Amino acid sequence: MDRSQLTQVSEYEWHIPPKGKMRVPGIIFATHDLIQGMDQKVYEQVTNVATLPGIVQASYAMPDAHWGYGFPIGGVAAFDADRGGVVSAGGVGFDISCGVRALYTGLRRKDIEPVKMKLADMLYQTVPAGVGSTGRLHLSTKEMQAMLTGGAQWAVKRGYGRPEDLNRIEEHGQMPGALPEHVSEKAKQRQQDEMGTLGSGNHYLEIQEVVETFHDPLPQRLGIHQGDILVSIHCGSRGLGHQIGTEFLKKMVMAASQYGITLPDRELACAPIDSPLGQEYLGAMRAAINCALANRQIVTHLVRQAFSEMFPQTDLPLMYDVSHNTCKVEEHRIGNQSRRLFVHRKGATRAFGPGHPDIPPDLQAIGQPVLIGGTMGTASYLLVGTAESMTMAYGSACHGAGRNMSRHQATRLWQGGTVIDELAKAGILIRSPSKRGVAEEAPGAYKDVTAVVDAAATAGLASKVAKMRPLICIKG
């Protein structure tokens, strides 16, 4: 990225002053090196988002920002419906409510190592992964409707997990306001057999070891200790979410002129929040959030089943579940007023600070857990939201390492089999149905996750709690 177009405010904050049709400034949280590594498209997309009607305060980009569809991945923007604000399907993304959840195991590495190969094979056989992967559950029309409105609560009622799991999921496991009637039959058909599956791309199921902790007593208060083994699950709304995104983007592009909206980029297709189309999209998008929450809940149940066969004493309680790729209605203080805003987080994670009422009561003293997925060859991180972040970017943080090259470029540089062999030598077992998929997700195709997390933490977006290294990775 051309730094001459930016104004450096601090070591970790860069501004793009409003110009042309920009209604608000652009703000990027990153170090000098991360800015240098960002493609110029991030700058263009941040400035384009800043031109949308009803945008409030700024168009933000997190330290892992890279080129996306319409919004940059790592983009955050809030809109006020009372001031002509819009909702953008491109500002949410295709994999609606893709997210990460972590489970405690109560195990240590010495427990895993003797059965590592067997555990990897069992998890791979238990949790379907890959393009077009299907699960054992087939949803009838009635069950599809119930799932799209009930989310993880529906899954728990069906026997997939425990009621206490819901205490550690955003929205208590059920996104209000879902309108399944605005989800097309094609989207529902795509999802009928995909519940309880990982899908493809950067989705994964990992067994991780906590290799470092930070800021005592935060780790202890979250029940985290160096050497602990955690399970991390990263997946979303599968074919249903993708279909919703595809269909509504087309509808929004066609309707833009009807609403008097001039788009700087067709990929930024949007509709006024209070318009019929805007309300239809919000209802369908919320149904997709419930789909993702239910999906991760079923995968959790499958993982617990696999662990119970090898470690009968394990319980695998849920630590937390966070979503990215959402638009949520939130109250935020802007100046001297509290305003009801529609906050888009595309490839960004909610990171509410201590005391926020949406955080589970037992976690309010420390802030909302934030789970940052890394690459299968490096590390992932656990952070918590900060009070400072609430005034910086609507209580938001990064969501992962962020790509530094396309999947096509990655396959030109790496072969999947070679990546698997190299990671095995480093003590990381990979199981995947696609060697090409492994090549696309090679660790070198991503930014340095530690640099990204350090930038987020030093900027004040979140506080580091623990660093985890993968031991087993089931890769979609």
N, C-alpha and C positions, 0 to 999 in steps of 0.2 A: 504494500500500500504506500502511496505517495504521502509521506508525513508532512510535506509542505502545505497540504490542504487542511491540516489539523492544527488546533491550538492545544498545546500541552498544558493542562491545568495542574497536574501533579505527576509523580512517577508512574501512577497507575490509572490516570484519567485523562482522556483526550476529547476535545470538543470540536464539533463541526458547526460553525456559526450559521444561523439561518441565511439563506440566499435564495433567489428565484422564488419558487412557489412553496418553499419550506415554511411551515407554520410554527415550528419549534426547532430548537437545535438538535443535533445528533450528539450522543455521548457514547464513547467506547471505553470500556474498562480493560486495560491491558498494559503490559510492560512494553518498553521500546522494542525488544526482540519479537514479542508476539505481534505487535503492530507491523513490524517489518515483514513478518511471515504471512500476514493476511493478504488475500488477493484483493485487487482494486474493486472487485464486484461488491465486497462488503461495504465499502464506502458508498457506492452507488445505491445499494439497497437501503442502508441506514438513512440516506438523504431522501430517497423516494418515499419511505414510510413516513417521514416527517411532513410530507405534503398532504397526507390523508385527512379528510374532514373530521373535526372533533377530537383530534389527538391532543393529549394533555401533557404538558411539562417537557417531554423530550422523547426522541426515538433512541432506544438504548441497544447496545450490543455487549454481550458478555465476553470474557477473555478467550473462550473457545470458538468465537464467531468465525463462520466461513459461509461461502456462497450457498444460498438455498433457493427455494421457489418463492419468488416475491419478497418475502421477508428474509433476512439472513438467518441461518440457523445460529441460535444464540441471540436472537432478537427479542426485545421486550417493548411493548407499547400499550398504552392505556387510552381508552376513548370514553367520552362522556355522551351518553344518549341524549341528555337534555341540551346539548350544544351541537347537535347534528352528527354525533359520533357514529362510526361504522364498525361492522364486524367483518373480518376478512378471513376467508377460508385459507388463503395463502399465509396468513399470520398465525394460523394454528398448525397447518401442515397436514400431510396425508396420513401419517401413523398417529391418529388422534389418541392422546393420553398414553402414548408410549411412556414407560416409566420403569423405575427400579425399586425392588423391595429387598430387604435383608432379613435373614433369619439367624437367630442364635442357635448353636448346636450343643454347647457345653463340652465340646471336644477340643483336643489339642493335636498338634501335628503328629505326635507319636501314636495317636489313635488312628490317624488316617493312613500313614505311610504303609503299614503292612497290607492294607486292603485297597490301596489307591487304584490299582488297575481294575480290580473287580468293581469298585464303586463307580469308576468312570463308565464302565460298560453298562452297569445297571441303570445309572441315570440316563444314559444315552438311549437305552431300550425303553425306559419308562416315560420320558418326556419327548414327544415328537418335535423335530426341528427341521428347518429347511423350507425352501420355496414350495408352496402348496401343501405343506404338511397338514395332516388331519389327525384328530384325536378319536378317542373311543366314544365320545359323547355326541349324539345327534339330536339337535333341537327341533322339536315340533314348532308349528306356528305359534301355539300358545306359550310354549316355553321360551321362544325367542322374544316375544313381547315382554314376558316376565323378567327375562335377563336384562333387556335393554332399559327397563325402568328400575330394576332392583340392584344391579351391579354385584359387588362382593356380598352384599346382604342376601341376595338371591342364592349365590353360590353356597354360602354358609347354611342357609335353610335346606339346600339340597344335599347337605352332608359333606361339602368340600371345605373343610376347615372348622374353626371354632369361633363362637361368638366373641371371645376376647380379642380375636384378630382384628375385628372392626374398630377397636379403640385406637389402633395404630395405623389407620389408613385415612388419607385425606377424605373429607366429606363423610367420615364414618362409613366409608365403603359404598356410598350411594349418592350419585350426583342428582340433586333435585332438578326439576324442570325438563327432564328428558321427554321427548315426543317421538316415540317409535313410528307413529303414522307418517312422519316426514323422512323416514329411512326407506329407501327404495327396496322393492322386492329383490332386485339383483344384489344389493348389498347384503340383505338378509340371507339370501341363498349362498353367497360366498362364505358366510360365517357359520352356516348350519353344522359343519363338521370340523371347524377350526378351533373350537374352545379347548383350552388346556394344551396349547401348542406355542412354541417359541417363534415360529416364522423364520425369516432369513435376515440378511444384512448384518447389522452390528448387534443383533439380539443374542442373548446368551444365558446360560445357567452356569454359575461358577461356584466352586468351593475355594474359599479364600482364607489365607492366614493373616491375622493382624500382626504386622511387622514393626509398627511404630505407633505411639500415641502422643498426643499433644495437649497442652493446656489443662493440666490437672486442676481441678478434679472432674472436668467434663467427661473423660472416658469412663471413670468409675461410676458417675451418675447415670451413664447410659448402659452400664453393665459390660463395658468393653475393657479387655486387658490384652497386653501384648502376648502373642502366642495363641490367642483364641482362634477357633475355626468358625467362619461364618458361611452362610449360603447366600448368594446374590442372584436375583432373577431379573432379567431385563427383557421385557416384551410389551406389546401394546394391543391395539384393536384389530390387528390382522387385516383381512380382506375387506371387512365391513368399513373400517375407518378410511381405508384407501378409496373405496368406492364412493363414500360420502364426500370426501375431499374432491375427487374428480368431478362428480356430478354438480356440486354446488359452485365450484370454480367456473364451470361453463355457464351456469345460470347467472352468476354474478357478472361475468364479462358481458353477457348479452343485455343485462338490465342496467348496466352502469349509466348509460346515457339517459335512460328513463328517469333515473334519480338525480340527474345533473352532475354526475361525478366524472371528472376527467382523470383518467389513470395515466401516470407516468410510465407504467409498465403493465401490460395485460395480466401478468402474474400476480399483481396486487389487487385483483378483482375483489370487490367488497360490496356491501349493501348497508344502508342506514340501519342501525340497531333496531329502531322502532318500525321498520318497514315489514310487510308480510314476509318477504324473502329473508330478511335478517332474522326474524323470529323463527322461521322454518329451519334455517341453518342452525341456530342456537339449539333448538330442540333436538335436531338430528345429531349435532356434535355432542350434546350432553348424553344422548343414548350411546354414542360411541365411547365416551368416557366410562360409562357403566360397563360396556362390553370389555374394555381393557382391564378394569378393576376385577371383573368376574374372571377374566382369563388368567390374570396373575394369581387369583385366589385358587383356581383349579390346579394350576401348575404347582403352587405351594403344597396342596394336598397330595399330589403325585410324588413330589420330592419327599414329603414326610413318610409316605408309604415305602419308598425305596430305602430311606434311612432306617426305618423301623426293622427292616429285614436284617440289616447288617449291624445296627446299633440299637437294640431293643430298648436301651435305657434313655435314648434321646427323645426330646420333646419338640424341639425346633420352634420355640415361640417367635412370633413376628416382632422384629425391632421397629420397622417403619416401612411405609410404602409411599413413594412420591411419584407424581406425574409431571411430564413436560408435554408440549404440544397441546395446549388447552387455551380456552378463553373463559375466564371466571369473573363473576361479579363480586367486587370487593369494595370495602370502604377504605379510602385513603385520605390522609390530611394533605391538602394542597393549600399552602399559605395558611390562612386562619380558618379555613373551612374543611369540613369532612365531606367528601364527594363520593358518590356511587359510580365506580368506574368498571369498564369491561377490559380486563387486563389480559392481553395476548402474551403468551410465553411460548415461543417456538424454539425448541432446543434449549430451553431455559427452565430452571426449577424454582418453585416457590420456596422461599427461605425466610419465613416470618420470624421475627425476633421474640425474645422472652416476653411473656405476659400476654401474647396475642390470644384472643378468645378461641380462635380456630385450632389452636394447638391442644392436644390432649392434656388434661389437668396435671398429670404426673410429669409432663415434660415442659410445662409453661415456665418454670424457673430457669431453664437452660436454652430455650429456643427450639424451633422445629428442626429435626434431623434432615440433612440434605445428603443424598447418596449420589456420588459422582462416579459414573462408570468409566473406567479407563480402557486399555486394550488388553487382549488376552496374553500379551507378553510383558506387560509393565506393572501397572498398579491401579487400584481404585481407591477412593477416599470417602470418609464419612466426615461431614461438617455439621454445624448448626447455624441457624440464622442469627442475625444480630439486630439490635435496636437501630443501629446506624443504617443498615440496609433498608429499613422501612422508609427512610427519607431519601434514599439514593436511587432506587430502581423498583419501587413498589414491593420491597421484600423479595427480591429475586437474586438468583445466582446461576452460575454455569451448570451444565448438565453432563458434561463429559470432556474428553480430551479435544474433540473437534478434528475433523479431517484436515490434512494439509495437501492432499492430492485426491483426484477422482478414483473411483473403483477401477475404471479402465486403465488409468496410469499405473495403479498398483499391480494389476495382472501382467503388465509389461515388465515390471521389475522383479516380481517374486512368483515362485511356483508354490502351490499349496502344500505339496508333499515336502518340499524343502523347509517351509515354515514350520510344519508339524514336527519334523525331525529336530530342527534347531531348538524349538521350545521344549521338546522332550528332554534334550540334553540339559536344559536349564531347570528341569524338574517340573515342567508344566505339561500335563497330558491334555491333548485336544481330541475331541470326538466331534465329527461333523459329517453330514451327508454329501458335502460338496467341497472338493479341494479348490475349485475356483473361488468359492465363497471365502475360504480361508485366505487365499491370496489377496482377495479384495480387502480383507480386514487385517492384513499384515500389520504388526505394530508400527513399522516404519511409515505407514500410510497416515498416521495420526500425529498431531502435535504432542509435545512433551506434557503429559497430564500433570506432572508435578509443577511445571512452570505455570500451567493454567490455574491450578488450585492455589498456588502461592500468590498469584496475581489477584485472584478473587478474595483470598483471605486478607492480604495486605491492603487491598482497596477498601475493606470493611464490609464486603457483601456477605461473608460468612466466616465462621471460625473453624479451624481444623481440629478434628477430634482424633481420627485414626487413619492410618494408611494400611491398605490390604493388598497382598500379593496373591495372584491366582495359583492354585495347585492343580485344579481340574477345570476345564472349560468345555461345556457342551455348546457348540457354535452352530447357529442357524445358517 
